Structure formats: C-alpha cells, structure tokens
Amino acid sequence: MMPRRGPANRTGRRSRGQATVELVLILPVLLLLLVAAADLARLFHATIAIETAARAGVLEAASNPTSFQTGQACDVSTNRVVCAVQRESQGSFLSVAPSDIVLTCVPDPCSEALGNEVTISVTSQFGLITPLLSAVVGGQELRIYAGGTAIGGPGLRLTVTGMPGGDARVFNAGDIDGD
C-alpha cells in the first residue's frame, strides 16, 4: 500500500517546522537565563568564600595579632594573617590581594593580651559574566566585602559580617571546628 499524500501529511510537516521556529526563537532567551543563573551561583559562592577568608583571617589575628604587615605578601613567619586569608580564598572566583586586607586592633598597637579586640576587613572585586545582571546590580564589576571581629581570651567570640546591609553572622569558639 502506498503512503497517503494528502492534507494530513502536510499538516505534520507544518507542525514540525513550527516547533523548530519556536525553539530557535526561545533558545537564546533560555541560554541567557541559564548564564544569569550561573552568574548568581558564582556570586553566592564568592560571598561565602570571602566570608570564610575573613573568618580565617580574624581567627589567625586573634591568635597572632602581631603577625600582620599591611600590604605585604604572605610570609608564614611575619605575615600569617594575610596567609590565612589568601589560603581560604584560593580556588574561588575572586582573588584577595594583600592590600585588600585591613587589620585594626583595640587597643592600638596590636598586642597579644586577653580582652584585646582585632577586626579584619577583606574586600575583593567580582566580575559578572552576563550583561543582564549588570543592568540589575549597576555594573559588570561588584565590590564584595566581609569583615570579622574577635576578642581574645577565654570563650573567644567571633563576629563575621557579610556585604554591606547584609546579615551579621556570629560564631562562638565552640562552633568553629578549626578547619
């Protein structure tokens, strides 16, 4: 028997052609949304990485507040705070330069004593991939920030703050597993 060549066969071809045209029209929009979602995931990861780096830096500064040299590269014998921050931010979507790390102590100058307060702030630049998100957040480059404060002594209390306007996260010595 021969295949039927009538209106039913033509309708099937039209339907397949319509689906192809619809896919071609919607595919760029879907890809843009997928890349924007990946950008948001990268930003979320970078925020967590900088908070973790600030936490590591403030823990090191609480133990060794005199082991910090402003703007100097990592040196395990003289600049352990910078080493801790850079080690924690390694492998993330951002890089932290030594000049991006600021340490302040109360009382000033930094010394190893019970009750002394050390505060660290870490900043970094984050570059977005998609222009879609840059229109929403105000540019391709974002400056992200995390800071932390520790008071030396028994029952060390550590406060880590995220991006400006974000929530502060408070950790007690028992909550930190030292990794």
C-alpha positions in Angstrom: 0.0 0.0 0.0 1.2 3.4 -0.8 1.5 6.2 1.8 -1.2 8.7 1.7 -0.2 12.1 0.4 -3.0 14.3 1.4 -3.7 17.1 3.9 -2.8 15.0 6.9 0.9 14.6 5.8 1.2 18.3 5.0 -0.1 19.3 8.5 2.6 17.1 10.2 5.4 18.8 8.3 4.0 22.2 9.2 3.8 21.3 12.8 7.4 20.1 12.8 8.5 23.4 11.1 6.6 25.5 13.6 8.2 23.7 16.6 11.7 24.3 15.1 10.9 28.1 14.6 9.6 28.3 18.2 12.8 26.6 19.5 15.0 29.0 17.5 13.2 32.0 18.9 13.2 30.9 22.6 16.6 29.2 22.8 18.6 32.5 23.1 16.4 33.7 25.9 16.7 30.3 27.8 20.5 30.4 27.3 20.7 33.9 28.7 18.6 32.9 31.7 20.9 29.9 32.3 24.0 32.0 32.2 22.4 34.6 34.5 21.6 31.8 37.0 25.2 30.6 36.7 26.4 34.2 37.5 24.2 34.3 40.6 25.6 31.0 41.7 29.2 32.3 41.2 28.3 35.5 43.2 26.9 33.4 46.0 30.0 31.2 46.1 32.2 34.3 46.1 30.3 35.8 49.0 30.7 32.6 51.0 34.4 32.4 50.1 35.2 36.0 51.2 33.3 35.4 54.5 35.3 32.2 55.1 38.5 34.1 54.3 37.6 36.9 56.7 36.8 34.3 59.4 40.1 32.6 58.9 42.0 35.9 59.0 40.3 37.0 62.2 40.9 33.7 63.9 44.6 33.9 63.0 44.7 37.6 64.1 43.1 36.6 67.4 46.0 34.1 68.0 48.8 36.2 66.5 47.8 39.9 66.2 51.4 41.0 65.7 51.8 38.8 62.7 50.4 41.2 60.1 52.1 43.6 57.8 49.9 46.0 55.8 50.1 45.4 52.0 52.9 42.8 52.3 52.8 39.4 50.6 52.1 36.2 52.5 55.0 35.1 54.7 54.3 32.4 57.3 56.8 33.8 59.7 55.9 37.5 59.7 52.5 37.9 57.9 50.4 34.9 59.0 47.1 36.8 58.8 47.5 37.5 55.1 48.5 33.9 54.5 45.3 32.7 56.3 43.0 35.0 54.2 44.6 34.1 50.9 44.7 30.4 51.6 41.0 30.4 52.3 40.1 32.4 49.2 42.3 30.3 47.0 40.3 28.3 44.4 37.3 30.7 44.5 36.1 33.1 41.9 37.9 36.0 43.5 41.5 36.9 44.4 42.4 38.8 47.5 45.5 40.9 47.3 47.4 41.8 50.5 46.3 45.4 50.0 42.6 44.3 50.2 43.1 43.1 53.9 42.9 45.6 56.7 43.5 44.8 60.4 42.8 47.1 63.3 43.3 46.4 67.0 41.8 47.9 70.1 44.0 49.0 71.9 46.3 50.1 69.2 49.1 48.8 68.5 48.2 45.2 68.2 49.5 43.0 71.1 48.8 39.5 72.4 46.7 40.1 75.5 43.4 38.9 76.9 40.5 41.1 76.0 42.1 42.8 73.1 39.9 43.2 70.1 41.1 42.5 66.5 39.0 43.5 63.5 39.7 42.4 59.9 38.0 43.6 56.7 38.5 41.9 53.4 37.4 43.3 50.1 37.6 42.0 46.5 36.3 42.6 43.0 33.8 40.2 41.4 33.2 40.3 37.6 29.8 39.3 36.2 29.6 37.3 33.0 26.2 38.5 31.8 25.1 42.0 30.9 21.6 41.1 32.0 22.6 41.0 35.7 24.9 44.1 35.3 21.8 46.1 34.4 20.1 45.0 37.6 23.1 45.5 40.0 24.6 48.5 38.4 27.7 47.4 36.6 29.9 44.5 35.5 32.3 44.7 38.5 31.0 44.3 42.0 32.9 45.0 45.2 32.2 42.4 47.8 33.2 42.8 51.5 33.4 40.7 54.6 34.7 41.6 58.0 35.2 40.0 61.3 36.0 40.9 64.9 37.4 38.7 67.6 38.1 39.4 71.3 40.9 37.4 72.7 40.5 35.4 75.9 38.5 32.6 77.3 35.3 31.9 75.3 36.6 33.7 72.1 33.7 35.5 70.4 33.9 36.0 66.7 31.5 38.1 64.6 31.7 37.9 60.8 29.7 40.4 58.7 28.9 40.0 55.0 28.2 42.5 52.3 27.0 46.0 53.5 23.4 45.8 54.5 23.6 42.0 54.9 23.2 39.9 58.0 25.9 39.5 60.6 26.9 36.0 61.4 28.1 35.4 64.9 30.2 32.4 65.8 31.4 31.2 69.2 34.6 29.3 69.8 32.7 26.1 70.2 31.0 26.5 66.8 34.3 26.6 64.9 35.9 23.3 64.1 39.3 24.8 63.1 39.4 23.6 59.5 
